[in-house]
């Protein structure tokens, strides 16, 4: 298992080295197009460079000035047409209603609520205070009843 992973890593590294060599050779060609006799590491028996033959550069967005490199220009990708599923469905026809029925507000007492809202808020605060006072009063009565109950038990 580990041996297979090492082999795939080594293969990926070797492929990357080859790509880097090809990019370096292409860059040298762009920088020095007149120098055909530049010293290279790999040469055949005939004196041909392997790197020049193996250079396979693809240009997607860039159009190079060199005519040899223009052959590597790729056609722009064709995008599939996008069809909006919502737009493709026919619109649902709503029933024609009398437009004068919608003139009335949805809540007929909205203006009354607006006018009375301040008074309702004051009443709500008073109600909460009254409830709180009642609860306190009940707790005091319970405490007094407990104290009386303890006194009666201790007096026997």
C-alpha positions as CSV (number, residue, x, y, z in Angstrom):
1,X,0.0,0.0,0.0
2,X,2.7,2.5,1.0
3,X,4.9,1.3,-2.0
4,X,2.1,2.2,-4.4
5,X,1.7,5.6,-2.9
6,X,5.5,6.2,-3.1
7,X,5.4,5.2,-6.8
8,X,2.5,7.5,-7.6
9,X,4.3,10.4,-5.8
10,X,7.5,9.7,-7.7
11,X,5.6,9.6,-11.0
12,X,3.9,12.9,-10.2
13,X,7.3,14.4,-9.3
14,X,8.8,13.2,-12.5
15,X,5.9,14.6,-14.6
16,X,6.3,17.9,-12.8
17,X,10.0,18.0,-13.5
18,X,9.3,17.4,-17.2
19,X,6.7,20.2,-17.3
20,X,9.1,22.6,-15.6
21,X,11.8,21.7,-18.1
22,X,9.4,22.4,-21.0
23,X,8.4,25.7,-19.5
24,X,12.0,26.7,-19.0
25,X,12.8,25.8,-22.6
26,X,9.8,27.8,-23.9
27,X,10.9,30.8,-21.8
28,X,14.4,30.6,-23.2
29,X,13.0,30.4,-26.7
30,X,11.0,33.6,-26.1
31,X,14.0,35.4,-24.6
32,X,16.6,34.3,-27.1
33,X,14.9,33.3,-30.4
34,X,18.1,33.9,-32.5
35,X,20.3,31.5,-30.5
36,X,19.6,28.1,-32.0
37,X,22.9,26.7,-30.9
38,X,22.3,27.2,-27.2
39,X,23.8,24.5,-25.0
40,X,21.3,22.0,-23.9
41,X,21.6,18.9,-21.7
42,X,19.8,16.5,-24.0
43,X,20.8,16.0,-27.6
44,X,20.1,13.1,-30.0
45,X,22.7,11.5,-32.2
46,X,21.6,14.0,-35.0
47,X,22.1,17.0,-32.7
48,X,18.4,17.6,-32.2
49,X,17.2,18.8,-28.9
50,X,14.6,16.5,-27.2
51,X,13.3,19.5,-25.2
52,X,12.4,21.5,-28.3
53,X,10.5,18.5,-29.7
54,X,8.7,17.8,-26.5
55,X,7.6,21.4,-25.8
56,X,3.8,21.3,-25.7
57,X,2.6,24.7,-24.5
58,X,-1.1,25.5,-24.5
59,X,-2.3,29.1,-24.5
60,X,-5.8,29.7,-23.3
61,X,-6.0,33.4,-22.8
62,X,-2.7,34.6,-24.3
63,X,-1.9,35.0,-28.0
64,X,1.9,34.8,-28.3
65,X,3.8,36.9,-30.9
66,X,6.0,33.9,-32.0
67,X,4.4,32.1,-34.9
68,X,5.6,28.7,-33.6
69,X,3.9,29.2,-30.3
70,X,0.7,30.5,-31.9
71,X,0.0,26.9,-32.9
72,X,-0.5,26.1,-29.2
73,X,-3.4,28.6,-28.9
74,X,-6.5,26.9,-27.8
75,X,-10.0,27.8,-28.9
76,X,-12.1,29.4,-26.2
77,X,-14.3,26.9,-24.4
78,X,-17.9,26.8,-25.3
79,X,-20.2,27.2,-22.3
80,X,-23.5,25.3,-22.3
81,X,-26.6,27.4,-22.5
82,X,-28.2,28.1,-19.2
83,X,-31.9,27.5,-19.1
84,X,-33.7,29.0,-16.2
85,X,-36.2,26.4,-14.9
86,X,-38.4,29.1,-13.5
87,X,-38.5,31.1,-16.7
88,X,-39.3,28.0,-18.8
89,X,-42.5,27.2,-16.9
90,X,-45.5,29.2,-18.1
91,X,-46.8,31.7,-15.5
92,X,-49.7,30.7,-13.4
93,X,-52.8,32.6,-14.4
94,X,-54.4,34.2,-11.5
95,X,-58.1,34.7,-11.3
96,X,-59.2,38.2,-12.4
97,X,-60.7,39.9,-9.4
98,X,-62.5,43.1,-9.1
99,X,-59.8,45.8,-8.3
100,X,-62.1,47.8,-6.2
101,X,-62.4,45.1,-3.6
102,X,-58.8,45.5,-2.6
103,X,-59.1,49.2,-1.8
104,X,-60.2,48.5,1.8
105,X,-57.3,47.9,4.3
106,X,-56.7,44.3,5.4
107,X,-57.2,45.3,9.1
108,X,-60.1,47.8,9.4
109,X,-59.1,48.9,12.9
110,X,-55.4,49.8,12.1
111,X,-56.0,53.5,12.7
112,X,-57.7,52.9,16.1
113,X,-54.9,50.7,17.2
114,X,-52.4,53.3,16.2
115,X,-54.2,56.0,18.3
116,X,-54.8,53.8,21.4
117,X,-51.3,52.1,21.4
118,X,-49.7,54.5,23.9
119,X,-52.6,54.1,26.3
120,X,-52.3,50.3,25.9
121,X,-48.6,50.4,26.7
122,X,-49.2,52.4,29.9
123,X,-51.9,49.9,31.0
124,X,-49.6,47.0,30.3
125,X,-46.9,48.4,32.6
126,X,-49.5,49.0,35.3
127,X,-50.8,45.5,35.0
128,X,-47.3,44.1,35.3
129,X,-46.7,46.2,38.4
130,X,-50.0,45.1,40.0
131,X,-49.2,41.4,39.3
132,X,-45.8,41.8,40.9
133,X,-47.3,43.4,44.0
134,X,-49.9,40.6,44.4
135,X,-47.2,38.0,44.2
136,X,-45.1,39.8,46.8
137,X,-48.1,40.1,49.1
138,X,-48.8,36.4,48.8
139,X,-45.2,35.5,49.6
140,X,-45.3,37.7,52.7
141,X,-48.5,36.0,53.8
142,X,-46.9,32.6,53.3
143,X,-43.9,33.6,55.3
144,X,-46.1,34.9,58.2
145,X,-48.1,31.6,58.1
146,X,-44.9,29.6,58.2
147,X,-43.6,31.6,61.2
148,X,-46.9,31.2,63.0
149,X,-46.9,27.5,62.2
150,X,-43.4,27.1,63.7
151,X,-44.3,29.0,66.8
152,X,-47.4,26.8,67.4
153,X,-45.3,23.6,67.0
154,X,-42.6,24.8,69.3
155,X,-45.1,25.9,72.0
156,X,-46.6,22.4,72.4
